[in-house]
């Protein structure tokens, strides 16, 4: 099934999709091959340990996050990037309120059907 977003995604006209635990998102564009998502985190919000078959590349727009990928921890801040190979266990804790741009290949079908939000946990 062919899925794709509109050509232009004007975020000021979009509502944040609340995922719980201090995390919300907006889809910035997708088709069957790629997906880009803007994710907003409150301080203390957690992306619980999870893994998926998608390749993921993340850009830190604002804030500070402690990522853990395959057992290795690293703090990233605005301007930094993260690359996550398929099937590696990874997580993130928001240390300062912030925003990430996540890019996935192929598209995260679980995000579009609503089943891919369970790895966001309640804040401490």
Secondary structure, DSSP 8 states (H G I E B T S, - for coil): ------S---GGGS--EEEETTEEEEEEEE-SS-EEEEEEE-TT-EEEEE--SSEEEEEEEEEEEEEEETTEEEEEETT-EEEE-TT--EEEEEEEEEEEEEEEES--HHHHTT-TTTTEE---
